[in-house]
Amino acid sequence: MRRFRQSFILLGILAIFSGCASYELGQPGSAGTDAYKSVYVNPIRNESTFPMLKASLTSSIRKAIADTGYLAVDTLANADAVLETRVVSVQREIAAVSSIDVGRGRKYELEFETLCSLYTNNGGPRQALFVDRLIVVKQDIFSDSGQVNAEHQAGPEIARNIAQRVAESLLDTW
């Protein structure tokens, strides 16, 4: 019985250390970002039906990348990589109806589909680091003051959420 317990403990220790055999210390995303340390952010293309997203999303992406601490935002001439972003669709679904009129939505769920592509910018022909990486962001809005007004007020928050996910995808090593 004692020999069995010792063997079991030894196997447990070996299992724990074998799981750590390929672990590498370093900054998050350092394996994926060796090719680039600075990024130029092209103005986004808004192919969706959500108006006035272009300026706020472009500036939010630049700020989110700068806030990572691992990448810098630079000019096209000096950047190591170029980021292209497209908002391709917005889906609106009623999440809750009005208590007065069940045919009228009170709360909507907006789902934004965004595609990102990252290319090298080393003076030669651009090589894709990734192309059309899908980013989906959902945002709830309350339309008590009107749906158009609610969407307009939610625009900056939606832009920040999309930008955060874009910045995370640039540092993602998987």
Chimera marker file (.cmm) of the C-alpha trace (Angstrom):
<marker_set name="trace">
<marker id="1" x="0.000" y="0.000" z="0.000" r="1" g="1" b="0" radius="0.5"/>
<marker id="2" x="2.810" y="2.383" z="0.844" r="1" g="1" b="0" radius="0.5"/>
<marker id="3" x="4.609" y="1.586" z="-2.423" r="1" g="1" b="0" radius="0.5"/>
<marker id="4" x="1.382" y="2.272" z="-4.333" r="1" g="1" b="0" radius="0.5"/>
<marker id="5" x="1.003" y="5.674" z="-2.637" r="1" g="1" b="0" radius="0.5"/>
<marker id="6" x="4.614" y="6.623" z="-3.445" r="1" g="1" b="0" radius="0.5"/>
<marker id="7" x="4.148" y="5.583" z="-7.071" r="1" g="1" b="0" radius="0.5"/>
<marker id="8" x="0.924" y="7.553" z="-7.272" r="1" g="1" b="0" radius="0.5"/>
<marker id="9" x="2.571" y="10.688" z="-5.834" r="1" g="1" b="0" radius="0.5"/>
<marker id="10" x="5.523" y="10.311" z="-8.209" r="1" g="1" b="0" radius="0.5"/>
<marker id="11" x="3.190" y="9.994" z="-11.211" r="1" g="1" b="0" radius="0.5"/>
<marker id="12" x="1.264" y="13.064" z="-10.053" r="1" g="1" b="0" radius="0.5"/>
<marker id="13" x="4.447" y="15.140" z="-9.790" r="1" g="1" b="0" radius="0.5"/>
<marker id="14" x="5.589" y="13.972" z="-13.233" r="1" g="1" b="0" radius="0.5"/>
<marker id="15" x="2.205" y="14.884" z="-14.718" r="1" g="1" b="0" radius="0.5"/>
<marker id="16" x="2.358" y="18.372" z="-13.220" r="1" g="1" b="0" radius="0.5"/>
<marker id="17" x="5.878" y="19.069" z="-14.474" r="1" g="1" b="0" radius="0.5"/>
<marker id="18" x="5.262" y="17.622" z="-17.929" r="1" g="1" b="0" radius="0.5"/>
<marker id="19" x="2.423" y="20.125" z="-18.384" r="1" g="1" b="0" radius="0.5"/>
<marker id="20" x="4.844" y="22.973" z="-17.733" r="1" g="1" b="0" radius="0.5"/>
<marker id="21" x="7.540" y="21.680" z="-20.097" r="1" g="1" b="0" radius="0.5"/>
<marker id="22" x="6.554" y="23.948" z="-22.985" r="1" g="1" b="0" radius="0.5"/>
<marker id="23" x="5.719" y="27.020" z="-20.898" r="1" g="1" b="0" radius="0.5"/>
<marker id="24" x="7.695" y="30.140" z="-21.795" r="1" g="1" b="0" radius="0.5"/>
<marker id="25" x="7.991" y="33.268" z="-19.710" r="1" g="1" b="0" radius="0.5"/>
<marker id="26" x="7.450" y="36.574" z="-21.437" r="1" g="1" b="0" radius="0.5"/>
<marker id="27" x="5.020" y="39.319" z="-22.200" r="1" g="1" b="0" radius="0.5"/>
<marker id="28" x="1.543" y="38.427" z="-23.401" r="1" g="1" b="0" radius="0.5"/>
<marker id="29" x="1.529" y="38.145" z="-27.153" r="1" g="1" b="0" radius="0.5"/>
<marker id="30" x="5.310" y="38.381" z="-27.458" r="1" g="1" b="0" radius="0.5"/>
<marker id="31" x="5.450" y="35.306" z="-29.673" r="1" g="1" b="0" radius="0.5"/>
<marker id="32" x="2.945" y="36.735" z="-32.152" r="1" g="1" b="0" radius="0.5"/>
<marker id="33" x="4.192" y="40.324" z="-32.187" r="1" g="1" b="0" radius="0.5"/>
<marker id="34" x="7.879" y="39.717" z="-32.914" r="1" g="1" b="0" radius="0.5"/>
<marker id="35" x="7.241" y="40.782" z="-36.502" r="1" g="1" b="0" radius="0.5"/>
<marker id="36" x="5.781" y="44.153" z="-35.503" r="1" g="1" b="0" radius="0.5"/>
<marker id="37" x="6.070" y="46.656" z="-32.667" r="1" g="1" b="0" radius="0.5"/>
<marker id="38" x="4.200" y="49.551" z="-34.256" r="1" g="1" b="0" radius="0.5"/>
<marker id="39" x="0.954" y="49.639" z="-36.192" r="1" g="1" b="0" radius="0.5"/>
<marker id="40" x="-0.598" y="52.083" z="-38.616" r="1" g="1" b="0" radius="0.5"/>
<marker id="41" x="-4.390" y="52.085" z="-38.352" r="1" g="1" b="0" radius="0.5"/>
<marker id="42" x="-6.137" y="52.714" z="-41.656" r="1" g="1" b="0" radius="0.5"/>
<marker id="43" x="-9.428" y="54.599" z="-41.295" r="1" g="1" b="0" radius="0.5"/>
<marker id="44" x="-12.115" y="51.960" z="-40.903" r="1" g="1" b="0" radius="0.5"/>
<marker id="45" x="-14.592" y="51.118" z="-43.613" r="1" g="1" b="0" radius="0.5"/>
<marker id="46" x="-18.167" y="51.108" z="-42.423" r="1" g="1" b="0" radius="0.5"/>
<marker id="47" x="-20.182" y="48.804" z="-44.663" r="1" g="1" b="0" radius="0.5"/>
<marker id="48" x="-22.953" y="48.468" z="-42.089" r="1" g="1" b="0" radius="0.5"/>
<marker id="49" x="-26.178" y="50.373" z="-41.564" r="1" g="1" b="0" radius="0.5"/>
<marker id="50" x="-24.899" y="51.939" z="-38.336" r="1" g="1" b="0" radius="0.5"/>
<marker id="51" x="-24.155" y="55.615" z="-39.069" r="1" g="1" b="0" radius="0.5"/>
<marker id="52" x="-21.308" y="57.786" z="-37.758" r="1" g="1" b="0" radius="0.5"/>
<marker id="53" x="-19.079" y="54.929" z="-36.683" r="1" g="1" b="0" radius="0.5"/>
<marker id="54" x="-16.020" y="55.695" z="-38.807" r="1" g="1" b="0" radius="0.5"/>
<marker id="55" x="-14.324" y="58.499" z="-36.848" r="1" g="1" b="0" radius="0.5"/>
<marker id="56" x="-15.115" y="57.251" z="-33.346" r="1" g="1" b="0" radius="0.5"/>
<marker id="57" x="-14.075" y="53.670" z="-34.105" r="1" g="1" b="0" radius="0.5"/>
<marker id="58" x="-10.823" y="54.684" z="-35.813" r="1" g="1" b="0" radius="0.5"/>
<marker id="59" x="-9.783" y="56.858" z="-32.865" r="1" g="1" b="0" radius="0.5"/>
<marker id="60" x="-10.911" y="54.205" z="-30.351" r="1" g="1" b="0" radius="0.5"/>
<marker id="61" x="-8.808" y="51.539" z="-32.109" r="1" g="1" b="0" radius="0.5"/>
<marker id="62" x="-5.753" y="53.809" z="-32.048" r="1" g="1" b="0" radius="0.5"/>
<marker id="63" x="-6.250" y="54.518" z="-28.351" r="1" g="1" b="0" radius="0.5"/>
<marker id="64" x="-6.826" y="50.838" z="-27.481" r="1" g="1" b="0" radius="0.5"/>
<marker id="65" x="-3.641" y="49.800" z="-29.303" r="1" g="1" b="0" radius="0.5"/>
<marker id="66" x="-1.619" y="52.526" z="-27.590" r="1" g="1" b="0" radius="0.5"/>
<marker id="67" x="-3.061" y="51.499" z="-24.205" r="1" g="1" b="0" radius="0.5"/>
<marker id="68" x="-1.836" y="47.894" z="-24.560" r="1" g="1" b="0" radius="0.5"/>
<marker id="69" x="1.709" y="48.917" z="-23.682" r="1" g="1" b="0" radius="0.5"/>
<marker id="70" x="3.128" y="46.388" z="-26.147" r="1" g="1" b="0" radius="0.5"/>
<marker id="71" x="2.357" y="48.113" z="-29.445" r="1" g="1" b="0" radius="0.5"/>
<marker id="72" x="2.693" y="51.690" z="-30.612" r="1" g="1" b="0" radius="0.5"/>
<marker id="73" x="0.566" y="53.560" z="-33.132" r="1" g="1" b="0" radius="0.5"/>
<marker id="74" x="2.735" y="55.112" z="-35.841" r="1" g="1" b="0" radius="0.5"/>
<marker id="75" x="2.551" y="56.763" z="-39.245" r="1" g="1" b="0" radius="0.5"/>
<marker id="76" x="2.296" y="54.689" z="-42.405" r="1" g="1" b="0" radius="0.5"/>
<marker id="77" x="5.919" y="55.444" z="-43.319" r="1" g="1" b="0" radius="0.5"/>
<marker id="78" x="7.309" y="54.284" z="-39.943" r="1" g="1" b="0" radius="0.5"/>
<marker id="79" x="4.936" y="51.495" z="-38.854" r="1" g="1" b="0" radius="0.5"/>
<marker id="80" x="5.922" y="47.815" z="-38.911" r="1" g="1" b="0" radius="0.5"/>
<marker id="81" x="2.370" y="46.698" z="-39.731" r="1" g="1" b="0" radius="0.5"/>
<marker id="82" x="-0.843" y="48.082" z="-41.233" r="1" g="1" b="0" radius="0.5"/>
<marker id="83" x="-4.252" y="47.319" z="-39.741" r="1" g="1" b="0" radius="0.5"/>
<marker id="84" x="-7.353" y="47.390" z="-41.922" r="1" g="1" b="0" radius="0.5"/>
<marker id="85" x="-10.764" y="47.150" z="-40.258" r="1" g="1" b="0" radius="0.5"/>
<marker id="86" x="-14.236" y="46.796" z="-41.788" r="1" g="1" b="0" radius="0.5"/>
<marker id="87" x="-17.556" y="46.843" z="-39.984" r="1" g="1" b="0" radius="0.5"/>
<marker id="88" x="-19.534" y="44.544" z="-42.244" r="1" g="1" b="0" radius="0.5"/>
<marker id="89" x="-22.906" y="44.213" z="-40.543" r="1" g="1" b="0" radius="0.5"/>
<marker id="90" x="-25.118" y="45.203" z="-37.663" r="1" g="1" b="0" radius="0.5"/>
<marker id="91" x="-27.984" y="42.961" z="-36.596" r="1" g="1" b="0" radius="0.5"/>
<marker id="92" x="-30.781" y="44.423" z="-34.489" r="1" g="1" b="0" radius="0.5"/>
<marker id="93" x="-32.987" y="42.119" z="-32.452" r="1" g="1" b="0" radius="0.5"/>
<marker id="94" x="-35.705" y="42.952" z="-29.965" r="1" g="1" b="0" radius="0.5"/>
<marker id="95" x="-34.598" y="41.789" z="-26.522" r="1" g="1" b="0" radius="0.5"/>
<marker id="96" x="-37.606" y="43.138" z="-24.571" r="1" g="1" b="0" radius="0.5"/>
<marker id="97" x="-40.928" y="44.611" z="-25.600" r="1" g="1" b="0" radius="0.5"/>
<marker id="98" x="-42.781" y="47.607" z="-24.262" r="1" g="1" b="0" radius="0.5"/>
<marker id="99" x="-45.321" y="46.918" z="-21.525" r="1" g="1" b="0" radius="0.5"/>
<marker id="100" x="-47.799" y="49.216" z="-23.292" r="1" g="1" b="0" radius="0.5"/>
<marker id="101" x="-47.368" y="47.848" z="-26.838" r="1" g="1" b="0" radius="0.5"/>
<marker id="102" x="-45.950" y="44.343" z="-27.278" r="1" g="1" b="0" radius="0.5"/>
<marker id="103" x="-45.276" y="45.048" z="-30.952" r="1" g="1" b="0" radius="0.5"/>
<marker id="104" x="-42.811" y="47.776" z="-30.046" r="1" g="1" b="0" radius="0.5"/>
<marker id="105" x="-39.341" y="46.997" z="-28.761" r="1" g="1" b="0" radius="0.5"/>
<marker id="106" x="-38.077" y="48.614" z="-25.581" r="1" g="1" b="0" radius="0.5"/>
<marker id="107" x="-34.651" y="46.964" z="-25.464" r="1" g="1" b="0" radius="0.5"/>
<marker id="108" x="-32.629" y="45.959" z="-28.507" r="1" g="1" b="0" radius="0.5"/>
<marker id="109" x="-29.520" y="43.839" z="-28.846" r="1" g="1" b="0" radius="0.5"/>
<marker id="110" x="-27.115" y="45.108" z="-31.488" r="1" g="1" b="0" radius="0.5"/>
<marker id="111" x="-24.584" y="42.638" z="-32.873" r="1" g="1" b="0" radius="0.5"/>
<marker id="112" x="-21.658" y="44.100" z="-34.801" r="1" g="1" b="0" radius="0.5"/>
<marker id="113" x="-19.548" y="41.940" z="-37.106" r="1" g="1" b="0" radius="0.5"/>
<marker id="114" x="-16.129" y="43.394" z="-37.812" r="1" g="1" b="0" radius="0.5"/>
<marker id="115" x="-13.340" y="41.995" z="-39.996" r="1" g="1" b="0" radius="0.5"/>
<marker id="116" x="-9.695" y="42.877" z="-39.341" r="1" g="1" b="0" radius="0.5"/>
<marker id="117" x="-6.639" y="42.290" z="-41.498" r="1" g="1" b="0" radius="0.5"/>
<marker id="118" x="-3.032" y="42.940" z="-40.527" r="1" g="1" b="0" radius="0.5"/>
<marker id="119" x="-0.223" y="43.273" z="-43.079" r="1" g="1" b="0" radius="0.5"/>
<marker id="120" x="3.526" y="43.793" z="-42.770" r="1" g="1" b="0" radius="0.5"/>
<marker id="121" x="4.886" y="47.179" z="-43.797" r="1" g="1" b="0" radius="0.5"/>
<marker id="122" x="8.600" y="46.594" z="-44.361" r="1" g="1" b="0" radius="0.5"/>
<marker id="123" x="9.061" y="48.459" z="-47.623" r="1" g="1" b="0" radius="0.5"/>
<marker id="124" x="8.495" y="45.453" z="-49.888" r="1" g="1" b="0" radius="0.5"/>
<marker id="125" x="5.262" y="43.828" z="-50.900" r="1" g="1" b="0" radius="0.5"/>
<marker id="126" x="2.879" y="43.535" z="-47.977" r="1" g="1" b="0" radius="0.5"/>
<marker id="127" x="2.493" y="40.089" z="-46.472" r="1" g="1" b="0" radius="0.5"/>
<marker id="128" x="-0.613" y="39.165" z="-44.550" r="1" g="1" b="0" radius="0.5"/>
<marker id="129" x="-0.143" y="38.335" z="-40.876" r="1" g="1" b="0" radius="0.5"/>
<marker id="130" x="-3.870" y="37.599" z="-40.687" r="1" g="1" b="0" radius="0.5"/>
<marker id="131" x="-6.775" y="38.343" z="-43.009" r="1" g="1" b="0" radius="0.5"/>
<marker id="132" x="-10.443" y="38.940" z="-42.185" r="1" g="1" b="0" radius="0.5"/>
<marker id="133" x="-10.303" y="37.925" z="-38.536" r="1" g="1" b="0" radius="0.5"/>
<marker id="134" x="-13.911" y="38.037" z="-37.340" r="1" g="1" b="0" radius="0.5"/>
<marker id="135" x="-14.732" y="40.083" z="-34.263" r="1" g="1" b="0" radius="0.5"/>
<marker id="136" x="-18.290" y="40.025" z="-32.930" r="1" g="1" b="0" radius="0.5"/>
<marker id="137" x="-19.423" y="42.568" z="-30.339" r="1" g="1" b="0" radius="0.5"/>
<marker id="138" x="-22.877" y="42.746" z="-28.784" r="1" g="1" b="0" radius="0.5"/>
<marker id="139" x="-24.401" y="45.797" z="-27.135" r="1" g="1" b="0" radius="0.5"/>
<marker id="140" x="-27.809" y="46.285" z="-25.523" r="1" g="1" b="0" radius="0.5"/>
<marker id="141" x="-29.642" y="49.584" z="-25.942" r="1" g="1" b="0" radius="0.5"/>
<marker id="142" x="-32.874" y="50.882" z="-24.426" r="1" g="1" b="0" radius="0.5"/>
<marker id="143" x="-35.087" y="52.736" z="-26.863" r="1" g="1" b="0" radius="0.5"/>
<marker id="144" x="-37.264" y="54.642" z="-24.371" r="1" g="1" b="0" radius="0.5"/>
<marker id="145" x="-36.203" y="57.922" z="-26.002" r="1" g="1" b="0" radius="0.5"/>
<marker id="146" x="-36.378" y="56.476" z="-29.519" r="1" g="1" b="0" radius="0.5"/>
<marker id="147" x="-34.297" y="53.837" z="-31.273" r="1" g="1" b="0" radius="0.5"/>
<marker id="148" x="-32.292" y="56.261" z="-33.421" r="1" g="1" b="0" radius="0.5"/>
<marker id="149" x="-31.408" y="58.402" z="-30.406" r="1" g="1" b="0" radius="0.5"/>
<marker id="150" x="-30.471" y="55.324" z="-28.349" r="1" g="1" b="0" radius="0.5"/>
<marker id="151" x="-28.198" y="54.005" z="-31.111" r="1" g="1" b="0" radius="0.5"/>
<marker id="152" x="-26.569" y="57.421" z="-31.462" r="1" g="1" b="0" radius="0.5"/>
<marker id="153" x="-25.887" y="57.623" z="-27.709" r="1" g="1" b="0" radius="0.5"/>
<marker id="154" x="-24.498" y="54.076" z="-27.635" r="1" g="1" b="0" radius="0.5"/>
<marker id="155" x="-22.066" y="54.752" z="-30.514" r="1" g="1" b="0" radius="0.5"/>
<marker id="156" x="-18.987" y="55.697" z="-28.430" r="1" g="1" b="0" radius="0.5"/>
<marker id="157" x="-19.413" y="52.697" z="-26.106" r="1" g="1" b="0" radius="0.5"/>
<marker id="158" x="-19.822" y="50.359" z="-29.067" r="1" g="1" b="0" radius="0.5"/>
<marker id="159" x="-16.688" y="51.836" z="-30.668" r="1" g="1" b="0" radius="0.5"/>
<marker id="160" x="-14.698" y="51.277" z="-27.434" r="1" g="1" b="0" radius="0.5"/>
<marker id="161" x="-15.873" y="47.650" z="-27.195" r="1" g="1" b="0" radius="0.5"/>
<marker id="162" x="-14.962" y="46.878" z="-30.801" r="1" g="1" b="0" radius="0.5"/>
<marker id="163" x="-11.613" y="48.665" z="-30.424" r="1" g="1" b="0" radius="0.5"/>
<marker id="164" x="-10.745" y="46.680" z="-27.308" r="1" g="1" b="0" radius="0.5"/>
<marker id="165" x="-11.417" y="43.408" z="-29.103" r="1" g="1" b="0" radius="0.5"/>
<marker id="166" x="-9.350" y="44.534" z="-32.126" r="1" g="1" b="0" radius="0.5"/>
<marker id="167" x="-6.402" y="45.430" z="-29.883" r="1" g="1" b="0" radius="0.5"/>
<marker id="168" x="-6.687" y="42.064" z="-28.122" r="1" g="1" b="0" radius="0.5"/>
<marker id="169" x="-6.666" y="40.273" z="-31.471" r="1" g="1" b="0" radius="0.5"/>
<marker id="170" x="-3.382" y="41.980" z="-32.402" r="1" g="1" b="0" radius="0.5"/>
<marker id="171" x="-1.726" y="40.556" z="-29.289" r="1" g="1" b="0" radius="0.5"/>
<marker id="172" x="-3.411" y="37.161" z="-29.443" r="1" g="1" b="0" radius="0.5"/>
<marker id="173" x="-0.855" y="34.385" z="-29.873" r="1" g="1" b="0" radius="0.5"/>
<marker id="174" x="-3.347" y="31.668" z="-30.681" r="1" g="1" b="0" radius="0.5"/>
<link id1="1" id2="2" r="1" g="1" b="0" radius="0.2"/>
<link id1="2" id2="3" r="1" g="1" b="0" radius="0.2"/>
<link id1="3" id2="4" r="1" g="1" b="0" radius="0.2"/>
<link id1="4" id2="5" r="1" g="1" b="0" radius="0.2"/>
<link id1="5" id2="6" r="1" g="1" b="0" radius="0.2"/>
<link id1="6" id2="7" r="1" g="1" b="0" radius="0.2"/>
<link id1="7" id2="8" r="1" g="1" b="0" radius="0.2"/>
<link id1="8" id2="9" r="1" g="1" b="0" radius="0.2"/>
<link id1="9" id2="10" r="1" g="1" b="0" radius="0.2"/>
<link id1="10" id2="11" r="1" g="1" b="0" radius="0.2"/>
<link id1="11" id2="12" r="1" g="1" b="0" radius="0.2"/>
<link id1="12" id2="13" r="1" g="1" b="0" radius="0.2"/>
<link id1="13" id2="14" r="1" g="1" b="0" radius="0.2"/>
<link id1="14" id2="15" r="1" g="1" b="0" radius="0.2"/>
<link id1="15" id2="16" r="1" g="1" b="0" radius="0.2"/>
<link id1="16" id2="17" r="1" g="1" b="0" radius="0.2"/>
<link id1="17" id2="18" r="1" g="1" b="0" radius="0.2"/>
<link id1="18" id2="19" r="1" g="1" b="0" radius="0.2"/>
<link id1="19" id2="20" r="1" g="1" b="0" radius="0.2"/>
<link id1="20" id2="21" r="1" g="1" b="0" radius="0.2"/>
<link id1="21" id2="22" r="1" g="1" b="0" radius="0.2"/>
<link id1="22" id2="23" r="1" g="1" b="0" radius="0.2"/>
<link id1="23" id2="24" r="1" g="1" b="0" radius="0.2"/>
<link id1="24" id2="25" r="1" g="1" b="0" radius="0.2"/>
<link id1="25" id2="26" r="1" g="1" b="0" radius="0.2"/>
<link id1="26" id2="27" r="1" g="1" b="0" radius="0.2"/>
<link id1="27" id2="28" r="1" g="1" b="0" radius="0.2"/>
<link id1="28" id2="29" r="1" g="1" b="0" radius="0.2"/>
<link id1="29" id2="30" r="1" g="1" b="0" radius="0.2"/>
<link id1="30" id2="31" r="1" g="1" b="0" radius="0.2"/>
<link id1="31" id2="32" r="1" g="1" b="0" radius="0.2"/>
<link id1="32" id2="33" r="1" g="1" b="0" radius="0.2"/>
<link id1="33" id2="34" r="1" g="1" b="0" radius="0.2"/>
<link id1="34" id2="35" r="1" g="1" b="0" radius="0.2"/>
<link id1="35" id2="36" r="1" g="1" b="0" radius="0.2"/>
<link id1="36" id2="37" r="1" g="1" b="0" radius="0.2"/>
<link id1="37" id2="38" r="1" g="1" b="0" radius="0.2"/>
<link id1="38" id2="39" r="1" g="1" b="0" radius="0.2"/>
<link id1="39" id2="40" r="1" g="1" b="0" radius="0.2"/>
<link id1="40" id2="41" r="1" g="1" b="0" radius="0.2"/>
<link id1="41" id2="42" r="1" g="1" b="0" radius="0.2"/>
<link id1="42" id2="43" r="1" g="1" b="0" radius="0.2"/>
<link id1="43" id2="44" r="1" g="1" b="0" radius="0.2"/>
<link id1="44" id2="45" r="1" g="1" b="0" radius="0.2"/>
<link id1="45" id2="46" r="1" g="1" b="0" radius="0.2"/>
<link id1="46" id2="47" r="1" g="1" b="0" radius="0.2"/>
<link id1="47" id2="48" r="1" g="1" b="0" radius="0.2"/>
<link id1="48" id2="49" r="1" g="1" b="0" radius="0.2"/>
<link id1="49" id2="50" r="1" g="1" b="0" radius="0.2"/>
<link id1="50" id2="51" r="1" g="1" b="0" radius="0.2"/>
<link id1="51" id2="52" r="1" g="1" b="0" radius="0.2"/>
<link id1="52" id2="53" r="1" g="1" b="0" radius="0.2"/>
<link id1="53" id2="54" r="1" g="1" b="0" radius="0.2"/>
<link id1="54" id2="55" r="1" g="1" b="0" radius="0.2"/>
<link id1="55" id2="56" r="1" g="1" b="0" radius="0.2"/>
<link id1="56" id2="57" r="1" g="1" b="0" radius="0.2"/>
<link id1="57" id2="58" r="1" g="1" b="0" radius="0.2"/>
<link id1="58" id2="59" r="1" g="1" b="0" radius="0.2"/>
<link id1="59" id2="60" r="1" g="1" b="0" radius="0.2"/>
<link id1="60" id2="61" r="1" g="1" b="0" radius="0.2"/>
<link id1="61" id2="62" r="1" g="1" b="0" radius="0.2"/>
<link id1="62" id2="63" r="1" g="1" b="0" radius="0.2"/>
<link id1="63" id2="64" r="1" g="1" b="0" radius="0.2"/>
<link id1="64" id2="65" r="1" g="1" b="0" radius="0.2"/>
<link id1="65" id2="66" r="1" g="1" b="0" radius="0.2"/>
<link id1="66" id2="67" r="1" g="1" b="0" radius="0.2"/>
<link id1="67" id2="68" r="1" g="1" b="0" radius="0.2"/>
<link id1="68" id2="69" r="1" g="1" b="0" radius="0.2"/>
<link id1="69" id2="70" r="1" g="1" b="0" radius="0.2"/>
<link id1="70" id2="71" r="1" g="1" b="0" radius="0.2"/>
<link id1="71" id2="72" r="1" g="1" b="0" radius="0.2"/>
<link id1="72" id2="73" r="1" g="1" b="0" radius="0.2"/>
<link id1="73" id2="74" r="1" g="1" b="0" radius="0.2"/>
<link id1="74" id2="75" r="1" g="1" b="0" radius="0.2"/>
<link id1="75" id2="76" r="1" g="1" b="0" radius="0.2"/>
<link id1="76" id2="77" r="1" g="1" b="0" radius="0.2"/>
<link id1="77" id2="78" r="1" g="1" b="0" radius="0.2"/>
<link id1="78" id2="79" r="1" g="1" b="0" radius="0.2"/>
<link id1="79" id2="80" r="1" g="1" b="0" radius="0.2"/>
<link id1="80" id2="81" r="1" g="1" b="0" radius="0.2"/>
<link id1="81" id2="82" r="1" g="1" b="0" radius="0.2"/>
<link id1="82" id2="83" r="1" g="1" b="0" radius="0.2"/>
<link id1="83" id2="84" r="1" g="1" b="0" radius="0.2"/>
<link id1="84" id2="85" r="1" g="1" b="0" radius="0.2"/>
<link id1="85" id2="86" r="1" g="1" b="0" radius="0.2"/>
<link id1="86" id2="87" r="1" g="1" b="0" radius="0.2"/>
<link id1="87" id2="88" r="1" g="1" b="0" radius="0.2"/>
<link id1="88" id2="89" r="1" g="1" b="0" radius="0.2"/>
<link id1="89" id2="90" r="1" g="1" b="0" radius="0.2"/>
<link id1="90" id2="91" r="1" g="1" b="0" radius="0.2"/>
<link id1="91" id2="92" r="1" g="1" b="0" radius="0.2"/>
<link id1="92" id2="93" r="1" g="1" b="0" radius="0.2"/>
<link id1="93" id2="94" r="1" g="1" b="0" radius="0.2"/>
<link id1="94" id2="95" r="1" g="1" b="0" radius="0.2"/>
<link id1="95" id2="96" r="1" g="1" b="0" radius="0.2"/>
<link id1="96" id2="97" r="1" g="1" b="0" radius="0.2"/>
<link id1="97" id2="98" r="1" g="1" b="0" radius="0.2"/>
<link id1="98" id2="99" r="1" g="1" b="0" radius="0.2"/>
<link id1="99" id2="100" r="1" g="1" b="0" radius="0.2"/>
<link id1="100" id2="101" r="1" g="1" b="0" radius="0.2"/>
<link id1="101" id2="102" r="1" g="1" b="0" radius="0.2"/>
<link id1="102" id2="103" r="1" g="1" b="0" radius="0.2"/>
<link id1="103" id2="104" r="1" g="1" b="0" radius="0.2"/>
<link id1="104" id2="105" r="1" g="1" b="0" radius="0.2"/>
<link id1="105" id2="106" r="1" g="1" b="0" radius="0.2"/>
<link id1="106" id2="107" r="1" g="1" b="0" radius="0.2"/>
<link id1="107" id2="108" r="1" g="1" b="0" radius="0.2"/>
<link id1="108" id2="109" r="1" g="1" b="0" radius="0.2"/>
<link id1="109" id2="110" r="1" g="1" b="0" radius="0.2"/>
<link id1="110" id2="111" r="1" g="1" b="0" radius="0.2"/>
<link id1="111" id2="112" r="1" g="1" b="0" radius="0.2"/>
<link id1="112" id2="113" r="1" g="1" b="0" radius="0.2"/>
<link id1="113" id2="114" r="1" g="1" b="0" radius="0.2"/>
<link id1="114" id2="115" r="1" g="1" b="0" radius="0.2"/>
<link id1="115" id2="116" r="1" g="1" b="0" radius="0.2"/>
<link id1="116" id2="117" r="1" g="1" b="0" radius="0.2"/>
<link id1="117" id2="118" r="1" g="1" b="0" radius="0.2"/>
<link id1="118" id2="119" r="1" g="1" b="0" radius="0.2"/>
<link id1="119" id2="120" r="1" g="1" b="0" radius="0.2"/>
<link id1="120" id2="121" r="1" g="1" b="0" radius="0.2"/>
<link id1="121" id2="122" r="1" g="1" b="0" radius="0.2"/>
<link id1="122" id2="123" r="1" g="1" b="0" radius="0.2"/>
<link id1="123" id2="124" r="1" g="1" b="0" radius="0.2"/>
<link id1="124" id2="125" r="1" g="1" b="0" radius="0.2"/>
<link id1="125" id2="126" r="1" g="1" b="0" radius="0.2"/>
<link id1="126" id2="127" r="1" g="1" b="0" radius="0.2"/>
<link id1="127" id2="128" r="1" g="1" b="0" radius="0.2"/>
<link id1="128" id2="129" r="1" g="1" b="0" radius="0.2"/>
<link id1="129" id2="130" r="1" g="1" b="0" radius="0.2"/>
<link id1="130" id2="131" r="1" g="1" b="0" radius="0.2"/>
<link id1="131" id2="132" r="1" g="1" b="0" radius="0.2"/>
<link id1="132" id2="133" r="1" g="1" b="0" radius="0.2"/>
<link id1="133" id2="134" r="1" g="1" b="0" radius="0.2"/>
<link id1="134" id2="135" r="1" g="1" b="0" radius="0.2"/>
<link id1="135" id2="136" r="1" g="1" b="0" radius="0.2"/>
<link id1="136" id2="137" r="1" g="1" b="0" radius="0.2"/>
<link id1="137" id2="138" r="1" g="1" b="0" radius="0.2"/>
<link id1="138" id2="139" r="1" g="1" b="0" radius="0.2"/>
<link id1="139" id2="140" r="1" g="1" b="0" radius="0.2"/>
<link id1="140" id2="141" r="1" g="1" b="0" radius="0.2"/>
<link id1="141" id2="142" r="1" g="1" b="0" radius="0.2"/>
<link id1="142" id2="143" r="1" g="1" b="0" radius="0.2"/>
<link id1="143" id2="144" r="1" g="1" b="0" radius="0.2"/>
<link id1="144" id2="145" r="1" g="1" b="0" radius="0.2"/>
<link id1="145" id2="146" r="1" g="1" b="0" radius="0.2"/>
<link id1="146" id2="147" r="1" g="1" b="0" radius="0.2"/>
<link id1="147" id2="148" r="1" g="1" b="0" radius="0.2"/>
<link id1="148" id2="149" r="1" g="1" b="0" radius="0.2"/>
<link id1="149" id2="150" r="1" g="1" b="0" radius="0.2"/>
<link id1="150" id2="151" r="1" g="1" b="0" radius="0.2"/>
<link id1="151" id2="152" r="1" g="1" b="0" radius="0.2"/>
<link id1="152" id2="153" r="1" g="1" b="0" radius="0.2"/>
<link id1="153" id2="154" r="1" g="1" b="0" radius="0.2"/>
<link id1="154" id2="155" r="1" g="1" b="0" radius="0.2"/>
<link id1="155" id2="156" r="1" g="1" b="0" radius="0.2"/>
<link id1="156" id2="157" r="1" g="1" b="0" radius="0.2"/>
<link id1="157" id2="158" r="1" g="1" b="0" radius="0.2"/>
<link id1="158" id2="159" r="1" g="1" b="0" radius="0.2"/>
<link id1="159" id2="160" r="1" g="1" b="0" radius="0.2"/>
<link id1="160" id2="161" r="1" g="1" b="0" radius="0.2"/>
<link id1="161" id2="162" r="1" g="1" b="0" radius="0.2"/>
<link id1="162" id2="163" r="1" g="1" b="0" radius="0.2"/>
<link id1="163" id2="164" r="1" g="1" b="0" radius="0.2"/>
<link id1="164" id2="165" r="1" g="1" b="0" radius="0.2"/>
<link id1="165" id2="166" r="1" g="1" b="0" radius="0.2"/>
<link id1="166" id2="167" r="1" g="1" b="0" radius="0.2"/>
<link id1="167" id2="168" r="1" g="1" b="0" radius="0.2"/>
<link id1="168" id2="169" r="1" g="1" b="0" radius="0.2"/>
<link id1="169" id2="170" r="1" g="1" b="0" radius="0.2"/>
<link id1="170" id2="171" r="1" g="1" b="0" radius="0.2"/>
<link id1="171" id2="172" r="1" g="1" b="0" radius="0.2"/>
<link id1="172" id2="173" r="1" g="1" b="0" radius="0.2"/>
<link id1="173" id2="174" r="1" g="1" b="0" radius="0.2"/>
</marker_set>
